[in-house]
Amino acid sequence: MFTLKENTIVLTGAAGGIGQAVAGLLDKQGASLILTDINATQLDQLNETLGNKHYTVEADLSSVSGRQKLIQTCQELMRQPSIVINIAGINRFAKITDYTDDQLDTLIRVNLTSQIALSRDFLPLLRKQPKASIINVGSVLGSIGMPGYSVYCATKFGLRGFSESLARELSDTAVDVRYFAPRATQTALNDNRVNEMNEALGNTMDSPELVASELVSFLGKKGRTAYLGWPEKLFVRINSLFPALVDQSFRKQLAVIKRYL
């Protein structure tokens, strides 16, 4: 029977909506957690609700110094991590012409570059374990390009491709690399425009608790990837095989999407 008890798990983006929900479930299953986020106050509050029995690392993982701080903490532990769950990320719903160079750089660095670098940096530690996993949390929009999310989609498409490639690169080792893709979720990453647009389009938005439950369940299952939501799972398949059909669907929705851009 699969159990997380006595596993040490690194959870990035732990202070966010999904991160907090995942931390709560992992705690209930007896895992030892290394909770990391850029928001120290929320991180400490989360650990307090969990009984102050886990490690917290305030760090900006999009920076070299932030990643080094996290890695050093893990190296000093008696029981080093066997699982890294990369949830940290940001979102932006905007036309491409509304981005400054700094905004482009930040979104790509936080959502993609830092995930790649963190996976690289953790490999020496993970290879010491009899079995280890890296779980990169992406998005359904890492498989479906949606208007208004061009840059966000680019980062998630990239994360999905990186996860697939690295999984194959490490297939002769004890380190698994897996990709988990939620659909729209009710978190602070989405502003009122996005919530109103999804309502107008009839798109379901999952609760952080539902996403967390599915993610923790994914840890105990086989399979390299998981996508949440119907018809989103179907659209991923259709977009892969018949992208022109998805083009037509978005063309019908484009006026509504642009109303909120």
C-alpha positions as a printed NumPy array, in Angstrom:
array([[  0.   ,   0.   ,   0.   ],
       [  1.359,   3.425,  -0.954],
       [  2.129,   5.707,   1.973],
       [  3.802,   9.063,   2.353],
       [  4.642,   8.464,   6.001],
       [  8.319,   9.069,   6.764],
       [  8.883,  10.656,   3.343],
       [ 10.478,  14.095,   3.276],
       [  8.774,  16.258,   0.672],
       [  9.758,  19.676,  -0.657],
       [  6.722,  21.777,  -1.493],
       [  7.302,  25.008,  -3.413],
       [  4.606,  27.679,  -3.527],
       [  3.434,  26.284,  -0.195],
       [  1.758,  29.526,   0.925],
       [ -0.512,  29.703,  -2.14 ],
       [ -4.044,  28.361,  -2.374],
       [ -3.178,  24.979,  -3.866],
       [  0.065,  24.769,  -1.886],
       [ -1.65 ,  25.198,   1.469],
       [ -4.254,  22.584,   0.618],
       [ -1.571,  20.119,  -0.523],
       [  0.484,  20.766,   2.622],
       [ -2.512,  19.957,   4.799],
       [ -3.123,  16.632,   3.066],
       [  0.547,  15.628,   3.097],
       [  0.726,  16.492,   6.794],
       [ -2.272,  14.255,   7.525],
       [ -0.5  ,  11.394,   5.756],
       [  2.517,  11.752,   8.02 ],
       [  4.999,  13.273,   5.585],
       [  7.788,  15.522,   6.803],
       [  7.565,  18.764,   4.824],
       [  9.975,  21.428,   3.689],
       [  7.606,  24.307,   2.978],
       [  9.029,  27.069,   0.828],
       [  7.551,  30.29 ,  -0.514],
       [  8.469,  33.926,  -1.006],
       [  5.788,  34.985,   1.511],
       [  7.321,  34.423,   4.961],
       [  4.251,  35.511,   6.941],
       [  1.848,  33.144,   5.205],
       [  4.461,  30.396,   5.339],
       [  4.785,  30.708,   9.105],
       [  1.019,  30.85 ,   9.512],
       [  0.668,  27.661,   7.471],
       [  3.26 ,  25.832,   9.551],
       [  1.52 ,  26.998,  12.725],
       [ -1.771,  25.489,  11.571],
       [  0.121,  22.229,  10.97 ],
       [  1.555,  22.189,  14.472],
       [  4.91 ,  23.878,  13.76 ],
       [  6.477,  20.5  ,  13.037],
       [  7.716,  21.151,   9.514],
       [ 10.62 ,  23.109,   8.07 ],
       [ 10.006,  26.483,   6.411],
       [ 12.305,  28.229,   3.953],
       [ 11.512,  31.772,   2.88 ],
       [ 13.066,  32.017,  -0.564],
       [ 12.595,  33.526,  -3.998],
       [ 13.184,  30.432,  -6.102],
       [ 13.447,  32.509,  -9.26 ],
       [ 16.814,  33.697,  -7.936],
       [ 20.056,  31.736,  -7.669],
       [ 20.465,  32.705,  -4.006],
       [ 16.922,  31.575,  -3.186],
       [ 17.464,  28.16 ,  -4.748],
       [ 20.825,  27.791,  -3.001],
       [ 19.182,  28.595,   0.337],
       [ 16.598,  25.852,  -0.176],
       [ 19.131,  23.274,  -1.338],
       [ 21.428,  24.011,   1.599],
       [ 18.566,  23.522,   4.052],
       [ 17.777,  20.148,   2.498],
       [ 21.431,  19.071,   2.542],
       [ 21.619,  19.683,   6.285],
       [ 18.653,  17.461,   7.124],
       [ 19.121,  14.033,   8.641],
       [ 16.332,  12.728,   6.403],
       [ 16.787,  14.31 ,   3.011],
       [ 13.925,  14.745,   0.51 ],
       [ 12.721,  11.996,  -1.777],
       [  9.956,  14.05 ,  -3.449],
       [  9.958,  17.584,  -4.824],
       [  6.599,  19.109,  -5.767],
       [  6.953,  22.284,  -7.839],
       [  3.76 ,  24.325,  -7.455],
       [  5.214,  27.849,  -7.3  ],
       [  4.123,  30.011, -10.214],
       [  2.379,  33.167, -11.343],
       [ -0.302,  33.944, -13.909],
       [ -1.199,  36.853, -16.17 ],
       [ -4.228,  37.248, -18.425],
       [ -3.249,  39.915, -20.951],
       [ -2.715,  40.738, -24.605],
       [  0.844,  40.19 , -25.759],
       [  1.129,  43.907, -26.58 ],
       [  0.417,  44.744, -22.928],
       [  3.625,  43.095, -21.696],
       [  6.778,  45.01 , -20.888],
       [ 10.124,  43.268, -21.249],
       [ 10.372,  43.016, -17.464],
       [  6.946,  41.375, -17.239],
       [  7.881,  38.867, -19.928],
       [ 11.122,  38.047, -18.149],
       [  9.446,  37.647, -14.76 ],
       [  6.707,  35.298, -15.968],
       [  9.146,  33.076, -17.858],
       [ 11.708,  33.096, -15.041],
       [  9.205,  32.238, -12.291],
       [  7.148,  29.674, -14.211],
       [  9.793,  27.945, -16.292],
       [ 13.447,  28.834, -15.775],
       [ 13.301,  28.423, -11.998],
       [ 11.514,  25.052, -12.297],
       [ 14.19 ,  23.78 , -14.657],
       [ 17.008,  25.059, -12.459],
       [ 15.437,  23.669,  -9.291],
       [ 15.032,  20.221, -10.855],
       [ 18.704,  20.321, -11.862],
       [ 19.814,  21.458,  -8.402],
       [ 17.851,  18.756,  -6.562],
       [ 19.057,  15.826,  -8.655],
       [ 22.238,  15.126,  -6.628],
       [ 20.124,  14.843,  -3.458],
       [ 17.35 ,  12.811,  -5.059],
       [ 19.787,  10.329,  -6.588],
       [ 20.841,   9.348,  -3.062],
       [ 17.353,   7.953,  -2.411],
       [ 16.246,   4.407,  -3.303],
       [ 13.314,   6.009,  -5.129],
       [ 12.567,   9.669,  -5.769],
       [ 10.196,  11.902,  -7.728],
       [  9.961,  15.39 ,  -9.142],
       [  6.365,  16.515,  -9.684],
       [  6.049,  19.594, -11.871],
       [  2.633,  21.23 , -11.607],
       [  1.701,  22.782, -14.913],
       [ -1.699,  23.488, -16.418],
       [ -4.144,  22.286, -19.021],
       [ -2.977,  25.463, -20.792],
       [  0.366,  23.727, -21.155],
       [ -1.328,  21.656, -23.858],
       [ -3.926,  24.09 , -25.217],
       [ -2.986,  27.577, -26.386],
       [ -5.728,  29.952, -25.214],
       [ -6.16 ,  33.574, -26.312],
       [ -5.114,  36.003, -23.577],
       [ -2.637,  33.542, -22.103],
       [  0.049,  33.446, -24.772],
       [  3.007,  33.972, -22.431],
       [  1.575,  31.864, -19.609],
       [  0.891,  29.076, -22.111],
       [  4.452,  29.355, -23.398],
       [  5.797,  28.745, -19.893],
       [  3.504,  25.792, -19.242],
       [  4.09 ,  24.255, -22.684],
       [  7.781,  24.574, -21.872],
       [  7.401,  22.983, -18.44 ],
       [  5.492,  20.068, -19.935],
       [  8.158,  19.548, -22.603],
       [ 10.945,  19.81 , -20.047],
       [  9.242,  17.288, -17.759],
       [  8.73 ,  14.828, -20.607],
       [ 12.3  ,  15.137, -21.824],
       [ 13.879,  14.914, -18.366],
       [ 11.735,  11.884, -17.503],
       [ 13.18 ,  10.1  , -20.537],
       [ 16.684,  11.292, -19.721],
       [ 16.414,   9.824, -16.209],
       [ 14.483,   6.686, -17.168],
       [ 17.488,   4.513, -16.273],
       [ 17.65 ,   5.98 , -12.753],
       [ 15.466,   5.802,  -9.637],
       [ 14.245,   9.387, -10.136],
       [ 10.813,   9.804, -11.742],
       [  9.802,  13.086, -13.347],
       [  6.049,  13.603, -13.602],
       [  3.687,  16.316, -14.793],
       [  0.356,  17.267, -13.204],
       [ -1.974,  19.649, -15.047],
       [ -4.981,  21.239, -13.309],
       [ -7.582,  23.296, -15.154],
       [ -8.783,  26.72 , -13.965],
       [ -8.653,  26.886, -10.181],
       [-10.197,  29.291,  -7.665],
       [ -7.051,  30.953,  -6.331],
       [ -5.735,  34.482,  -5.909],
       [ -3.747,  34.034,  -9.141],
       [ -6.987,  34.72 , -11.002],
       [ -8.439,  38.222, -10.777],
       [-12.109,  39.15 , -11.131],
       [-11.811,  39.508, -14.909],
       [-10.711,  35.899, -15.228],
       [-13.42 ,  34.64 , -12.886],
       [-16.086,  36.565, -14.792],
       [-14.744,  35.383, -18.147],
       [-14.77 ,  31.735, -17.069],
       [-18.33 ,  32.146, -15.852],
       [-19.36 ,  33.736, -19.15 ],
       [-17.699,  30.916, -21.106],
       [-19.183,  28.23 , -18.865],
       [-15.727,  27.029, -17.767],
       [-15.638,  25.137, -14.477],
       [-13.147,  26.374, -11.879],
       [-12.009,  23.783,  -9.35 ],
       [-11.409,  24.493,  -5.673],
       [ -7.819,  24.332,  -4.381],
       [ -8.908,  21.482,  -2.117],
       [-10.081,  19.385,  -5.075],
       [ -6.861,  20.012,  -6.984],
       [ -4.817,  19.16 ,  -3.885],
       [ -6.711,  15.92 ,  -3.365],
       [ -6.117,  14.875,  -6.981],
       [ -2.447,  15.817,  -6.78 ],
       [ -1.813,  13.821,  -3.604],
       [ -3.701,  10.899,  -5.136],
       [ -1.481,  11.194,  -8.238],
       [  1.587,  10.634,  -6.057],
       [  0.422,   7.09 ,  -5.345],
       [ -0.491,   6.191,  -8.918],
       [  1.478,   5.077, -11.919],
       [  1.65 ,   7.218, -15.018],
       [  3.81 ,  10.139, -15.973],
       [  1.08 ,  12.738, -16.53 ],
       [ -2.351,  13.632, -15.193],
       [ -4.892,  16.174, -16.444],
       [ -7.861,  17.393, -14.42 ],
       [-11.345,  18.193, -15.601],
       [-13.861,  17.307, -18.277],
       [-14.125,  18.392, -21.101],
       [-10.589,  19.804, -20.682],
       [ -9.052,  16.313, -20.85 ],
       [-10.885,  15.744, -24.118],
       [ -9.775,  19.116, -25.501],
       [ -6.147,  18.211, -24.786],
       [ -6.539,  15.113, -26.96 ],
       [ -8.437,  16.939, -29.694],
       [ -5.933,  19.801, -29.748],
       [ -3.121,  17.289, -30.198],
       [ -4.798,  15.423, -33.035],
       [ -7.12 ,  17.972, -34.668],
       [ -6.016,  21.483, -33.658],
       [ -8.195,  23.121, -36.319],
       [-11.277,  22.015, -34.376],
       [-10.02 ,  23.801, -31.272],
       [ -9.184,  26.844, -33.421],
       [-12.848,  26.982, -34.437],
       [-14.028,  26.643, -30.851],
       [-11.848,  29.537, -29.642],
       [-12.849,  31.653, -32.631],
       [-16.449,  31.379, -31.473],
       [-15.419,  32.398, -27.956],
       [-12.979,  35.117, -28.958],
       [-15.386,  38.046, -28.632],
       [-16.209,  37.02 , -25.068],
       [-12.534,  36.512, -24.171],
       [-11.558,  39.903, -25.613],
       [-14.321,  41.585, -23.635],
       [-12.32 ,  40.812, -20.481],
       [ -8.805,  41.386, -21.826]])
